[in-house]
Amino acid sequence: MSDRYGFYRTLRESYPLVWDDRLGAWLVSRYGDVAAALGDPGLARPRRRGPCCWPGEVWCEGPRREVDDEALGVLREVSERTAFVLARRLAQREVADLAEEFCHWLPVGTAATALGLSYAELARGSRAGGRRAGPAASLAVLCADRSALIGKALTSLLANLLDRPDEWAAVRDAPGALTAAWRESLRRNPPVHVVLRRARRDTRIADGTVPEGAAVALLIGAASRDPDRFAAPDRFDPRRAAPAQLAFGPPDCPAARVAELQAECAARALCEAMPELRWAKGFRPTETGLLTRAPRTLLVRPA
């Protein structure tokens, strides 16, 4: 689809609830409808496939689990070390691909180190056999399960910041600015664009009714740029009030906290190792993907 966001605009304006034969699902595209549907117990999640969830299955459901501060601190230490090692390895390169060589490896490396596993063991799903337990183990497993989505979210964050040198400078000079930039990037360029659900019963959505048993595709990518919810929704604006991103659920959700921690460590390491980081000559990032989406490559000049 050459104009993904133009397609979303058409759906929001004219077809807020519409059946899609190719996907075999009802499409829901407006922010209010998508946000409500994500918390609707009448819409069930697809069944899990192996150790990882279906793309986009990151929202917390059921009783909210508290994130242990000690566990988060341990995971932060591991993530910081991993990020600095990766950044320093790339710092002397003439050209580097941050998507493949940094964003992809940061969540994977953090999880593997925290669990005492090799990358190969982690890839085989051997998380239960890790040589390290302790308070950070469950968060490390969460990081492993969400590693692909976290990597894509990091890629989009860096693309947004590097496209706007003033915003990159703000993050570099005031680390507290990263949180706002991260949440705005998740809104503007969510790593998952489609979240699938199935109706447990006839369900009212967007002034229509989805029949029991039907598949429902919640278009996070469309909802995130709904002009009825966000002024100038296509613009990356970290100073936007309450970006209310939908990609990783509420800020206190464990998945959301782990992902934000990774973003903080990534930005800090890159700012220290590559203070003059900029795009490689002639390079422009391009989003790809259907259910999940981010630039495939980020070619930069580190030095």
C-alpha positions as CSV (number, residue, x, y, z in Angstrom):
1,M,0.0,0.0,0.0
2,S,1.8,3.1,-1.3
3,D,-0.2,5.6,0.8
4,R,-0.9,3.9,4.1
5,Y,-1.9,7.1,6.0
6,G,-4.2,8.3,3.1
7,F,-6.0,4.9,3.3
8,Y,-6.4,5.4,7.0
9,R,-7.8,8.9,6.5
10,T,-10.4,7.5,4.1
11,L,-11.5,4.9,6.6
12,R,-11.8,7.3,9.5
13,E,-13.8,9.8,7.4
14,S,-16.1,7.5,5.5
15,Y,-15.9,3.9,6.8
16,P,-15.2,3.9,10.6
17,L,-16.5,0.3,10.7
18,V,-16.2,-1.7,7.5
19,W,-15.7,-5.4,6.5
20,D,-12.5,-6.3,4.7
21,D,-12.6,-9.4,2.6
22,R,-8.8,-9.7,2.3
23,L,-8.2,-9.6,6.0
24,G,-11.4,-11.4,6.9
25,A,-12.2,-8.9,9.6
26,W,-14.1,-5.8,10.5
27,L,-11.8,-2.7,10.4
28,V,-12.1,-0.1,13.2
29,S,-10.1,3.1,12.6
30,R,-11.2,6.1,14.8
31,Y,-9.3,6.8,18.0
32,G,-12.3,6.7,20.4
33,D,-13.6,3.4,18.9
34,V,-10.2,1.7,18.9
35,A,-9.3,2.9,22.5
36,A,-12.7,1.6,23.8
37,A,-12.4,-1.7,21.9
38,L,-9.0,-2.4,23.4
39,G,-10.5,-2.5,26.9
40,D,-13.8,-4.2,25.9
41,P,-14.1,-7.7,27.5
42,G,-16.5,-8.6,24.8
43,L,-13.6,-8.7,22.3
44,A,-11.2,-11.6,22.9
45,R,-7.6,-11.9,22.0
46,P,-6.4,-14.4,19.5
47,R,-4.8,-17.5,21.0
48,R,-1.1,-17.3,21.7
49,R,1.4,-18.8,19.2
50,G,4.4,-20.1,21.0
51,P,6.3,-18.0,23.5
52,C,5.5,-14.7,21.8
53,C,2.2,-13.0,21.4
54,W,0.5,-12.1,18.2
55,P,1.9,-8.8,16.9
56,G,0.4,-6.0,18.9
57,E,-0.6,-8.2,21.9
58,V,1.0,-5.9,24.4
59,W,-1.9,-4.4,26.2
60,C,-2.3,-5.4,29.9
61,E,-5.5,-7.2,30.7
62,G,-7.0,-8.6,33.9
63,P,-5.6,-7.5,37.3
64,R,-2.8,-5.0,36.9
65,R,0.6,-6.4,38.1
66,E,2.8,-4.0,40.0
67,V,6.3,-3.6,38.6
68,D,8.9,-4.2,41.3
69,D,11.3,-1.3,41.5
70,E,14.2,-3.5,42.4
71,A,13.5,-5.7,39.4
72,L,13.3,-2.6,37.1
73,G,16.5,-1.3,38.5
74,V,18.4,-4.5,37.8
75,L,17.0,-4.6,34.3
76,R,18.0,-1.0,33.8
77,E,21.6,-1.7,34.7
78,V,21.8,-4.6,32.3
79,S,20.1,-2.5,29.5
80,E,22.5,0.4,30.1
81,R,25.5,-1.8,29.8
82,T,24.1,-3.5,26.7
83,A,23.3,-0.2,25.0
84,F,26.7,1.3,25.7
85,V,28.5,-1.7,24.4
86,L,26.5,-1.6,21.1
87,A,26.8,2.1,20.7
88,R,30.6,2.1,21.3
89,R,31.1,-0.7,18.7
90,L,29.4,1.5,16.1
91,A,30.8,4.9,17.1
92,Q,33.9,4.7,15.0
93,R,32.2,3.5,11.8
94,E,31.9,5.8,8.8
95,V,28.4,4.5,8.3
96,A,26.2,2.2,10.5
97,D,22.7,0.8,10.4
98,L,21.1,1.6,13.7
99,A,18.0,-0.4,12.9
100,E,19.8,-3.7,12.4
101,E,22.9,-3.2,14.5
102,F,21.5,-1.4,17.5
103,C,17.7,-1.3,17.8
104,H,17.3,-5.0,17.0
105,W,20.0,-6.1,19.4
106,L,19.3,-3.9,22.4
107,P,16.2,-5.7,23.7
108,V,17.5,-9.1,22.7
109,G,20.9,-8.5,24.3
110,T,19.3,-7.1,27.5
111,A,17.0,-10.1,27.9
112,A,19.8,-12.7,27.2
113,T,22.2,-11.1,29.6
114,A,19.6,-10.7,32.4
115,L,18.6,-14.3,32.1
116,G,22.2,-15.7,31.7
117,L,21.5,-17.1,28.2
118,S,23.3,-16.9,24.9
119,Y,21.5,-15.3,22.0
120,A,21.1,-18.7,20.4
121,E,19.4,-20.1,23.6
122,L,17.1,-17.1,23.8
123,A,16.1,-17.5,20.1
124,R,15.3,-21.1,20.7
125,G,12.9,-20.1,23.5
126,S,15.0,-21.5,26.3
127,R,14.0,-18.8,28.7
128,A,13.0,-21.1,31.5
129,G,16.5,-22.6,31.5
130,G,18.3,-19.4,32.2
131,R,21.1,-19.5,34.8
132,R,19.9,-16.4,36.5
133,A,16.7,-15.9,38.4
134,G,16.0,-13.1,40.8
135,P,13.6,-10.1,40.7
136,A,14.4,-9.1,37.1
137,A,13.9,-12.5,35.5
138,S,10.2,-12.0,34.7
139,L,10.8,-8.5,33.2
140,A,13.7,-10.0,31.2
141,V,11.3,-12.6,29.8
142,L,8.8,-9.8,29.0
143,C,11.6,-7.9,27.2
144,A,12.4,-11.1,25.2
145,D,8.8,-11.7,24.2
146,R,8.4,-8.1,23.1
147,S,11.8,-7.7,21.6
148,A,10.7,-7.4,18.0
149,L,8.1,-4.7,18.8
150,I,10.5,-2.8,21.1
151,G,13.2,-2.9,18.4
152,K,10.7,-1.4,15.8
153,A,9.6,1.2,18.3
154,L,13.2,2.2,19.0
155,T,13.9,2.5,15.2
156,S,10.9,4.8,14.7
157,L,11.9,6.9,17.7
158,L,15.4,7.5,16.3
159,A,14.0,8.2,12.9
160,N,11.8,10.9,14.3
161,L,14.5,12.4,16.4
162,L,17.2,12.4,13.7
163,D,14.7,13.9,11.2
164,R,14.5,16.9,13.5
165,P,18.0,17.8,14.8
166,D,16.5,20.3,17.3
167,E,14.6,17.5,18.9
168,W,17.6,15.2,19.0
169,A,19.6,18.1,20.6
170,A,16.9,18.5,23.2
171,V,17.1,14.8,24.2
172,R,20.9,15.0,24.2
173,D,21.1,18.1,26.3
174,A,18.1,17.3,28.6
175,P,17.6,13.6,29.2
176,G,14.2,14.2,30.8
177,A,13.0,15.2,27.3
178,L,13.2,11.6,26.2
179,T,10.0,10.4,27.8
180,A,7.8,12.9,25.9
181,A,9.6,12.1,22.6
182,W,9.2,8.4,23.2
183,R,5.5,8.6,23.8
184,E,4.9,10.9,20.9
185,S,6.8,8.6,18.6
186,L,4.7,5.7,19.7
187,R,1.6,7.7,18.8
188,R,2.9,9.0,15.5
189,N,4.6,5.8,14.4
190,P,3.4,2.9,16.5
191,P,5.4,-0.4,16.0
192,V,2.1,-2.3,15.6
193,H,-0.6,-1.0,13.3
194,V,-3.2,-3.8,13.5
195,V,-4.4,-5.5,16.7
196,L,-6.7,-8.5,16.2
197,R,-9.7,-9.4,18.3
198,R,-12.7,-11.7,18.0
199,A,-16.2,-10.8,19.2
200,R,-17.4,-13.0,22.0
201,R,-20.9,-11.8,21.3
202,D,-22.7,-9.3,19.1
203,T,-20.8,-6.1,19.9
204,R,-21.6,-2.4,19.2
205,I,-18.6,-0.5,17.7
206,A,-18.6,2.8,15.8
207,D,-22.4,3.0,15.5
208,G,-22.5,-0.5,14.1
209,T,-22.7,-4.1,15.3
210,V,-20.0,-6.7,14.9
211,P,-21.6,-10.2,15.0
212,E,-20.6,-12.8,17.5
213,G,-17.5,-14.8,16.3
214,A,-16.4,-12.2,13.8
215,A,-12.7,-11.0,13.6
216,V,-12.1,-7.4,14.4
217,A,-9.0,-5.5,13.3
218,L,-8.3,-2.5,15.5
219,L,-6.2,-0.1,13.4
220,I,-3.8,1.4,15.8
221,G,-2.0,3.2,13.0
222,A,-5.2,5.0,11.9
223,A,-6.4,5.8,15.4
224,S,-3.0,7.3,16.3
225,R,-3.4,10.0,13.6
226,D,-7.1,10.8,14.2
227,P,-7.5,14.6,13.8
228,D,-10.5,14.5,16.1
229,R,-8.2,13.4,18.9
230,F,-4.9,15.0,17.9
231,A,-4.2,18.5,16.4
232,A,-1.9,18.2,13.4
233,P,-1.7,14.4,13.9
234,D,1.0,13.8,11.2
235,R,3.5,16.1,13.0
236,F,6.0,14.7,15.4
237,D,5.6,17.1,18.4
238,P,7.1,15.9,21.8
239,R,5.5,18.9,23.5
240,R,2.0,17.6,22.6
241,A,-0.3,17.5,25.6
242,A,-1.3,13.9,26.5
243,P,-0.3,12.0,23.3
244,A,-2.3,9.0,24.6
245,Q,-0.4,6.4,22.5
246,L,-2.1,3.0,22.1
247,A,0.8,0.8,21.0
248,F,2.1,-0.4,24.4
249,G,-0.9,0.2,26.7
250,P,-1.1,2.4,29.8
251,P,2.2,3.8,31.0
252,D,2.1,1.6,34.2
253,C,1.7,-1.6,32.2
254,P,4.8,-3.8,32.6
255,A,5.3,-4.0,28.9
256,A,5.1,-0.3,28.5
257,R,7.6,0.3,31.4
258,V,10.1,-2.1,30.0
259,A,9.9,-0.6,26.5
260,E,10.3,2.9,27.9
261,L,13.3,1.8,29.9
262,Q,14.9,0.5,26.8
263,A,14.3,3.8,25.0
264,E,15.9,5.8,27.8
265,C,19.0,3.5,27.8
266,A,19.2,3.7,24.0
267,A,19.1,7.5,23.8
268,R,21.6,7.9,26.6
269,A,24.1,5.5,25.1
270,L,23.9,7.0,21.6
271,C,24.1,10.6,22.9
272,E,27.3,9.8,24.8
273,A,29.0,7.6,22.2
274,M,27.8,9.6,19.1
275,P,27.1,13.2,20.1
276,E,27.3,14.3,16.4
277,L,25.0,11.5,15.1
278,R,23.3,12.3,11.8
279,W,21.9,10.7,8.7
280,A,24.2,9.1,6.2
281,K,24.5,11.3,3.1
282,G,21.4,10.9,0.9
283,F,19.6,8.5,3.2
284,R,15.9,8.8,4.1
285,P,14.1,6.4,6.4
286,T,11.1,4.6,4.9
287,E,8.5,2.6,6.9
288,T,7.6,-0.9,5.8
289,G,5.3,-3.6,7.1
290,L,1.6,-4.5,7.4
291,L,0.7,-5.6,10.9
292,T,3.9,-4.2,12.4
293,R,5.7,-1.3,10.9
294,A,9.0,0.7,11.1
295,P,11.9,1.7,8.9
296,R,13.9,-1.4,7.9
297,T,17.2,0.5,7.9
298,L,18.6,3.6,9.6
299,L,21.8,4.5,7.9
300,V,23.7,7.1,9.9
301,R,27.2,8.7,10.2
302,P,28.2,8.1,13.9
303,A,31.3,10.3,14.0
